[in-house]
Amino acid sequence: MRLKSLIAATTVVGLSAGMSVAATLDDVKAKGFIQCGVNTGLVGFAAPDADGKWDGFDVDYCRALAAAIFGDPDAVKFTPTTGKTRFTALASGEIDVLARNTTWTFSRDVDLKFTFVGINYYDGQGFMTHESLGINSATELDGATVCIQTGTTTELNLADYFRANGMSYEPVPIETNAEAREQFFAEACDVYTTDRSGLAATRATAEDPNALVVLPEIISKEPLGPLVRHGDDQWADIARWVLNALIIAEEKGITQANAKSMMGSTNDPEVARLLGTEGEYGAMIGLSADWALHAIEARGNYGEIFDRHIGPDTAIALQRGENALYTEGGLLYAPPFR
């Protein structure tokens, strides 16, 4: 009897887990769109244009996710979030996925119960100051006023760096990048500190970018990526493999323009699996066979998205660096599609 009871209990737990697994996908399909949490406005990564349409590196990931599920990159709505509000929005179910320059850390993964589905940008924290101050190194910042976004790892890293170097600073707390830009450009603080990608995006919006200097020091590791709530493995798998599909597409030379033609002409088995002409990989994840094709056709592969929004030919002018494919000296690497 005890064995039967144990089996029955295990079955109930298994059924409960199985029912919860598909909850987010079912909810998303029922409402007909994904609710994606993004930055309140960071040029190149996530910002509304003059018509109110969201665009950017992180935004395009959300559009690819929507295309994979619905075949429509516009089946997504955007919720602006700050460093303070983003985790509450995700935990409460207000948003389905958070794609907002968020650092993968132990406590966010384990204590806050979020699942990071991958790294879409390898970054590090830096400092930007006014050229007129004549500062050439972060080691010269003793006594500086520092604009810092609250509720971020940036805030903690700043305290660690100054303590380790025996320096003091006066924090100027801000909540949004727009507020940071306003305060820093008005010289209400000597220094602005955040991820170096964020510094580049902010500098690009200045009236005179040459009047601002990004200091050489990088004081942290900031692996940025999308995240979802714990407890829904299917939804995490979908969010993870959409990102992986964009990376694999770049590696395999699949672009927004040629994806459909490659679908019918490729001799590469991994490309055939990815684009849905071989195997049952769509069924495994609960999507159509050509979900990855839709994701790639929406806004292009990882490299196309990078170059369009933040690459060397944009105002942000970021080099690929660590974010180049592993075959080109970078850290970008997706697991095999098999």
C-alpha positions as MATLAB code, in Angstrom:
seq = 'MRLKSLIAATTVVGLSAGMSVAATLDDVKAKGFIQCGVNTGLVGFAAPDADGKWDGFDVDYCRALAAAIFGDPDAVKFTPTTGKTRFTALASGEIDVLARNTTWTFSRDVDLKFTFVGINYYDGQGFMTHESLGINSATELDGATVCIQTGTTTELNLADYFRANGMSYEPVPIETNAEAREQFFAEACDVYTTDRSGLAATRATAEDPNALVVLPEIISKEPLGPLVRHGDDQWADIARWVLNALIIAEEKGITQANAKSMMGSTNDPEVARLLGTEGEYGAMIGLSADWALHAIEARGNYGEIFDRHIGPDTAIALQRGENALYTEGGLLYAPPFR';
ca = [
       0.000    0.000    0.000;
       2.823    2.329    0.867;
       4.415    1.760   -2.568;
       1.074    2.392   -4.299;
       0.625    5.591   -2.298;
       4.117    6.738   -3.230;
       3.477    6.012   -6.911;
       0.153    7.862   -6.752;
       1.746   10.852   -5.060;
       4.578   10.918   -7.595;
       2.035   10.765  -10.414;
       0.121   13.726   -8.990;
       3.327   15.756   -8.664;
       4.315   14.824  -12.211;
       0.912   15.797  -13.583;
       0.999   19.083  -11.688;
       4.458   19.824  -13.045;
       3.329   18.886  -16.535;
       0.318   21.178  -16.304;
       2.449   24.097  -15.101;
       5.071   23.565  -17.791;
       2.897   24.895  -20.618;
       1.218   27.641  -18.611;
       3.055   30.665  -20.013;
       2.866   29.536  -23.631;
      -0.845   28.829  -23.228;
      -1.402   32.247  -21.643;
       0.583   34.002  -24.359;
      -1.351   32.232  -27.109;
      -4.658   33.011  -25.409;
      -3.993   36.753  -25.309;
      -2.377   36.749  -28.760;
       0.877   38.532  -27.927;
       3.976   38.462  -25.756;
       4.397   41.086  -23.042;
       8.085   41.943  -23.073;
       9.797   44.010  -20.398;
      12.419   46.407  -21.790;
      14.432   49.463  -20.766;
      12.602   52.748  -20.272;
      14.694   54.091  -23.114;
      18.277   53.226  -24.060;
      19.127   54.183  -27.632;
      20.288   51.186  -29.647;
      18.937   48.652  -27.169;
      15.324   49.605  -26.508;
      13.660   52.940  -27.183;
      10.440   54.157  -28.830;
      10.802   56.151  -32.039;
       8.928   59.358  -32.883;
       5.808   57.323  -33.671;
       6.015   55.376  -30.415;
       7.212   52.145  -32.054;
       9.828   50.301  -30.021;
      13.123   49.475  -31.690;
      16.559   48.227  -30.678;
      18.817   45.250  -30.019;
      16.731   43.889  -27.123;
      13.469   44.783  -28.850;
      14.433   42.680  -31.876;
      14.928   39.646  -29.630;
      11.352   40.095  -28.395;
      10.131   40.421  -31.978;
      11.974   37.233  -32.952;
      10.338   35.452  -30.011;
       6.912   36.673  -31.134;
       7.607   35.557  -34.704;
       8.639   32.090  -33.516;
       5.351   31.655  -31.661;
       2.867   33.533  -33.844;
       4.663   33.950  -37.170;
       4.254   37.685  -36.539;
       7.050   39.897  -35.125;
       4.483   42.530  -34.174;
       2.603   40.179  -31.826;
       4.400   41.736  -28.875;
       3.735   44.597  -26.482;
       6.446   46.397  -24.556;
       6.522   47.362  -20.893;
       9.201   49.907  -19.930;
      10.924   48.872  -16.689;
      13.538   50.469  -14.447;
      16.274   48.773  -12.458;
      13.870   48.751   -9.506;
      10.645   47.663  -11.218;
      11.873   45.036  -13.708;
      12.021   42.068  -11.332;
       8.660   42.780   -9.734;
       7.093   43.020  -13.189;
       8.482   39.622  -14.165;
       7.752   37.865  -10.870;
       4.162   39.141  -10.776;
       3.388   37.989  -14.319;
       2.946   41.534  -15.619;
       5.493   40.610  -18.292;
       6.261   37.227  -19.865;
       9.957   37.811  -20.507;
      12.460   40.474  -19.499;
      14.878   41.599  -22.210;
      16.492   44.610  -20.627;
      20.310   44.752  -20.258;
      20.076   42.621  -17.100;
      23.128   40.931  -15.570;
      23.020   37.205  -14.840;
      24.042   36.755  -11.188;
      23.847   34.024   -8.567;
      21.227   35.734   -6.394;
      18.965   36.656   -9.304;
      19.123   33.098  -10.573;
      18.792   31.332   -7.223;
      17.209   33.698   -4.692;
      14.899   35.744   -6.941;
      13.891   32.552   -8.814;
      14.540   33.680  -12.372;
      15.893   31.635  -15.259;
      18.383   33.392  -17.517;
      18.011   31.807  -20.930;
      21.398   32.846  -22.300;
      23.804   35.723  -22.769;
      23.045   38.083  -25.623;
      25.690   40.671  -24.738;
      28.975   40.294  -22.854;
      29.614   43.582  -21.089;
      31.462   45.193  -18.207;
      30.943   48.235  -16.023;
      32.826   51.407  -16.827;
      32.932   55.138  -16.150;
      32.248   58.174  -18.308;
      33.261   61.683  -17.343;
      33.523   65.163  -18.798;
      36.626   65.850  -20.886;
      36.905   69.269  -19.209;
      37.709   67.613  -15.860;
      40.975   66.227  -17.225;
      40.448   62.783  -15.670;
      42.244   59.917  -17.443;
      41.668   56.992  -15.074;
      39.060   55.743  -12.625;
      41.789   55.766   -9.981;
      41.579   59.580  -10.093;
      37.921   59.668   -9.024;
      38.404   60.083   -5.263;
      35.705   62.445   -3.967;
      33.750   62.466   -7.252;
      29.980   62.758   -7.523;
      28.688   59.710   -9.379;
      25.374   59.257  -11.188;
      24.266   55.688  -10.469;
      21.086   53.756  -11.266;
      19.569   52.332   -8.096;
      18.559   48.675   -7.777;
      21.363   47.456  -10.052;
      24.571   45.434   -9.818;
      26.233   48.658  -10.990;
      25.459   50.243   -7.627;
      27.099   47.366   -5.752;
      30.138   47.200   -8.058;
      30.722   50.921   -7.600;
      30.820   50.584   -3.823;
      33.193   47.606   -4.072;
      35.573   49.388   -6.463;
      35.870   52.566   -4.422;
      36.316   50.652   -1.160;
      38.993   48.405   -2.675;
      40.885   51.460   -3.937;
      40.549   53.474   -0.723;
      38.486   56.193   -2.371;
      35.257   57.964   -1.458;
      32.419   59.207   -3.669;
      29.090   60.965   -3.420;
      26.271   59.045   -5.136;
      23.695   60.872   -7.227;
      20.898   58.265   -7.384;
      18.815   58.025  -10.556;
      16.255   55.454  -11.757;
      16.220   55.691  -15.548;
      18.768   56.216  -18.278;
      16.911   59.371  -19.342;
      17.339   60.780  -15.848;
      21.009   59.790  -15.818;
      21.550   61.465  -19.177;
      19.842   64.666  -17.999;
      21.813   64.847  -14.752;
      25.162   63.935  -16.298;
      24.831   66.240  -19.310;
      23.886   69.070  -16.938;
      27.064   68.263  -14.953;
      25.079   67.498  -11.796;
      27.576   64.659  -11.376;
      31.229   64.280  -12.360;
      30.872   60.688  -13.504;
      28.241   58.359  -14.886;
      28.787   54.647  -14.314;
      26.922   51.765  -15.938;
      27.607   48.986  -18.449;
      30.003   50.216  -21.134;
      27.376   49.542  -23.801;
      25.048   51.884  -21.905;
      27.778   54.506  -21.704;
      28.283   54.285  -25.474;
      24.553   54.632  -26.069;
      24.346   57.649  -23.759;
      27.440   59.314  -25.232;
      25.970   58.939  -28.742;
      23.004   61.132  -27.767;
      25.154   64.015  -26.476;
      25.247   67.314  -28.343;
      29.046   66.955  -28.421;
      30.106   63.342  -27.838;
      33.775   64.383  -27.976;
      33.270   66.363  -24.769;
      32.673   63.078  -22.931;
      35.371   60.522  -22.110;
      34.865   56.821  -21.358;
      37.656   55.855  -18.968;
      39.724   52.720  -19.745;
      38.905   50.706  -16.608;
      36.372   47.873  -16.722;
      35.519   46.917  -13.149;
      33.153   43.965  -13.511;
      31.777   41.133  -15.590;
      28.271   41.911  -16.852;
      26.812   38.977  -18.811;
      23.517   40.421  -20.046;
      20.604   38.361  -21.283;
      16.864   37.677  -21.328;
      15.188   35.998  -18.362;
      11.916   34.335  -17.408;
      10.366   33.050  -14.204;
      11.423   29.762  -12.630;
       9.019   26.831  -12.925;
       8.072   26.815  -16.602;
      10.684   24.807  -18.455;
       8.888   24.878  -21.801;
       8.696   28.663  -21.826;
      12.352   28.908  -20.792;
      13.282   26.477  -23.577;
      11.435   28.577  -26.160;
      13.049   31.819  -24.973;
      16.480   30.134  -24.868;
      16.327   28.473  -28.262;
      15.058   31.553  -30.076;
      18.233   33.304  -28.897;
      20.324   30.266  -29.844;
      18.664   30.111  -33.273;
      19.709   33.705  -34.019;
      23.309   32.910  -33.052;
      23.413   29.638  -35.026;
      21.923   31.441  -38.021;
      24.836   33.877  -38.085;
      27.314   31.026  -37.744;
      25.686   29.172  -40.651;
      25.272   32.202  -42.907;
      21.479   32.240  -42.647;
      20.203   35.789  -43.032;
      16.876   37.582  -43.022;
      17.040   37.704  -46.825;
      18.156   34.139  -47.630;
      16.538   32.091  -44.849;
      13.598   30.882  -46.935;
      15.740   29.956  -49.936;
      18.212   28.077  -47.714;
      15.283   26.148  -46.277;
      14.831   24.361  -49.584;
      18.390   24.201  -50.847;
      20.733   23.472  -47.947;
      23.007   20.452  -47.756;
      23.880   21.214  -44.130;
      21.932   18.862  -41.807;
      22.009   21.351  -38.897;
      20.572   24.094  -41.102;
      17.835   21.691  -42.243;
      17.001   20.851  -38.639;
      17.009   24.506  -37.604;
      14.752   25.632  -40.460;
      12.322   22.764  -39.923;
      12.777   20.576  -43.006;
      14.308   17.697  -41.076;
      13.204   16.139  -37.792;
      10.414   17.043  -35.370;
      12.131   19.823  -33.482;
       9.180   22.187  -33.589;
       6.920   19.590  -31.990;
       9.506   19.007  -29.270;
       9.264   22.626  -28.170;
       5.535   23.094  -28.776;
       5.858   25.302  -31.859;
       5.484   24.926  -35.626;
       8.206   23.177  -37.601;
       9.380   26.472  -39.109;
       9.469   28.522  -35.901;
      13.184   29.339  -36.276;
      12.658   30.420  -39.890;
      10.050   32.918  -38.707;
      12.358   34.164  -35.930;
      15.241   34.758  -38.369;
      13.058   36.312  -41.061;
      11.598   38.726  -38.510;
      14.727   40.827  -37.933;
      17.707   38.754  -39.123;
      20.409   36.729  -37.399;
      22.339   37.867  -34.321;
      24.981   39.682  -36.360;
      22.404   41.514  -38.454;
      20.571   42.664  -35.319;
      23.837   43.770  -33.677;
      25.013   45.697  -36.729;
      21.635   47.350  -37.305;
      21.306   48.831  -33.832;
      24.657   49.098  -32.050;
      27.396   48.085  -34.505;
      30.356   50.058  -35.879;
      28.259   51.855  -38.509;
      25.721   53.189  -36.005;
      25.925   56.165  -33.683;
      26.590   53.726  -30.803;
      29.629   52.386  -32.728;
      30.252   49.234  -30.682;
      32.738   46.686  -31.979;
      31.811   43.014  -31.742;
      34.733   42.210  -29.406;
      33.684   39.509  -26.929;
      30.321   39.420  -28.711;
      31.818   38.052  -31.908;
      31.216   34.411  -32.766;
      33.600   31.945  -31.127;
      34.928   31.172  -34.620;
      36.002   34.820  -34.916;
      37.708   35.224  -31.539;
      34.630   36.112  -29.484;
      32.629   34.376  -26.750;
      29.373   33.948  -28.664;
      28.585   30.248  -28.795;
      25.299   28.380  -29.088;
      24.785   24.669  -28.321;
      24.295   22.363  -31.334;
      20.832   22.183  -32.889;
      20.396   18.450  -32.914;
];
